[in-house]
Amino acid sequence: MDFSPAMSKRHRRTMTGFTPTQIKNIDAAIPVKCRNIWASHATKPFETSDELISRFINHVETTLARSMYNCDDLAAYQALSATLRDKLILKWNKTQQLYTIKETKRLYYLSLEFLMGRALDNAMINLDTKDLCNKSVDELGFNLEDIIQVEPDAGLGNGGLGRLAACFVDSLSTGNYPGWGYGLRYNYGIFAQRIINGYQVESPDYWLKFGNPWEIPRLEIQIPVDFYGSVSTYTDEKTGKTRKQWSGSERVLAVAYDFPVPGYKTENVNNLRMWSAQPTREFDFQKFNEGDYDDSVAQQQRAEAITAVLYPNDNFYQGKELRLKQQYFWVAASLHDIVRRFLKTEKPWKEFSNFVAIQLNDTHPTLAIVELQRILVDIEGLEWGAAWDIVTNTFGYTNHTVMQEALEKWPVDLLGNLLPRHLEIIYDINLFFLQQVEKKFPNDRDLLRRVSIVEETIPKNIRMSYLAIIGSHKVNGVAELHSELIKATIFKDFVKIYGTSKFTNVTNGVTFRRWLKQANPGLSSLIVKKLGSDEFLKTPVLLKKLESFVNDQEFLKEWADVKLKNKVRLAKLIKSLTNIDVNPDTLFDVQVKRIHEYKRQQMNIFGIIWRYLRIKATPVEERESKWLPKVCIIGGKAAPGYYAAKKIIKLINSVGDVVNNDPEIGDLLKVVFIPDYNVSKAEIICPGSDISEHISTAGTEASGTSNMKFVLNGGLIIGTVDGANVEITREIGENNIFLFGNLSEDVEDLRYDHQLGRIDIPEALNLVFTELQKGTFGDYNEYIELVDSIRLHGDYYLVSDDFESYLQVQSTIDEEFANKDEWTKKSVLSVANMGFFSSDRCIEEYADNIWNIEPVTN
């Protein structure tokens, strides 16, 4: 079956489902009795444990082909997931049918990552069936928590970008907005992180080892995606106009897998559609018979490599090509799917952007702009200008970085070889854009050079962020400081061209259902007890009422007890993962996130070394009175080719080996590295923190969302004036956050002074470096690059400039944590004022200001 964009319009319409009118006619033709049974089947909730148990057993015996006599925790997880998924699918069908009948505008969220975490617990919460499930599986002889633990984290994302996308699809469903996510179904995720002799070692993440009961294979949806080939010019017989045709020389199939995403206490279930790459021909039988066994499966292996791993290592040409293949494969399949769905409405193309909004989550999906222009011009025959108006009115672009060096670029030669027609279209887009700029700013050739999509370097590059700006009607940052910085720095020329109206801000948020109710049931239950309901999970501003209990001693004790229980749970996780014993009564200081120099885990570990040295220098009889006992917890993955980040991980583990085995230190200081950090671990770590570190160099972190999760769970923050820390401070108050370091407006001057050798390394940091040179924490050659980057190479991330301020604020934290009652009050006040940082609020802002979509209900 040919699903290519070049197929006839008639055939495409017949293959994309019924039109709204056809659905209404078919519905009317169904016999009343059947229609009533269907409606009841689709909406009837699980009312009793007997009903749920019956469906559970049915799945064990039929879906799994097992007996209840040999039903273990894995089978119980699969059966319970299938039982709940049945309900989701019924709601999903009704939701999609409702969207079609009402002919509503839909939002499509393109993200290369969707860090969904575990689905079972989230589904039980959103379907409001967790108590019933708990009762039912208990009657069957299982423990619900054990069943939940069986599920692996879905390997569909890595860091904050992917977790934000996951929160957004949850909030889209909860808000009854018509929205789909589009991503890739990675066979092995990013990688499973193991720590061997202190080093990060990457291994495949076999998250699909036992299948995924939450996904629905759509094997009938197979969209061909082409690569390489050539472009030819021909004359259209009907119009007499010159047209372009791209003929690819390599083709793979995009096969759809759907992941239903339920809203919280609503009938709405949206969809996350993930694409898996498959060959057009899996096996060359002739080559096999000829004895060429390797080549007989070569095409299959080449195709499947596209969706094997999230972010393949791009330190070499083949890796770069594979990553670019990933991006085009994903956006081509998604655009084709979106266009198919629009065509069945039988609306004219000029209505496309009135029914379709597409959001680009960072620059990874930017080729979707080019692909839609190609479809409209090359395949549908629209005039260039009319097509471009449709494109720019359809797309919005979310920027996630303020660092010029982090903006995605692709070599022209690579892009032209892989996607020759797309490179031509990019050059045409750039030409028309520069012509407009030249008219508005005549004779400003330097401006034309600066804003050109094509970077005239050797080799030439395509600036994907510039293409995303030019091809979108709105560009948003993800925190107020970030949005102002991109307008003042990396995108200031585009503000000059377009004005400020194209640029806006939507501060990030998180879903309170997962990051409070699911991650911290003890705290959630306590809040429900005080506020009288769980409405704060959908209306987070209601948390503000907690302020009235801040002097209620009994409530503060209950709050502190919840925190201690969460710390005990975290201590058990640490023991199971690292075999390190930690005392829950000590201060838990946490920094878990992607390992990167700008996030400054190196400053954290340097501070830990300094603390260790100062404790050792304190007379034994005075140590316990002068030093607050502390557990320093760090976790995160380094990109496989990011050697400096890997050295930071090695240093953290080496310091931990020394500190944790020093009999003189005991519980005064522990250092823990959490291996293979992921969502399910975060759900234990965030509730167990006393203080969390968000210490990026000012002006480098776009927003951050882990800071929101930690505060929402009653932990306080040590942070720089960067990203969403600024808005968190505004909401919770300066007295409830520990800020330090230089401001973003000072960063460039400080970097300039470093280049000229005007800044000396502070004594405290030199003390740390000297101890490293002594070999106290292993071979100094392992860490010399981390030290030299600060001493000799300009200290780009300003560790030396902020180090003394960092140590001072750590000392302040020690003093304030000693007063447990006041610390608990700060915790309560922080949670009470976190209502703004809900992803539900984010989606409302996107819907109103960028997507122009409305909630859809019966």
Disulfide bonds with the S-S distance in Angstrom:
none
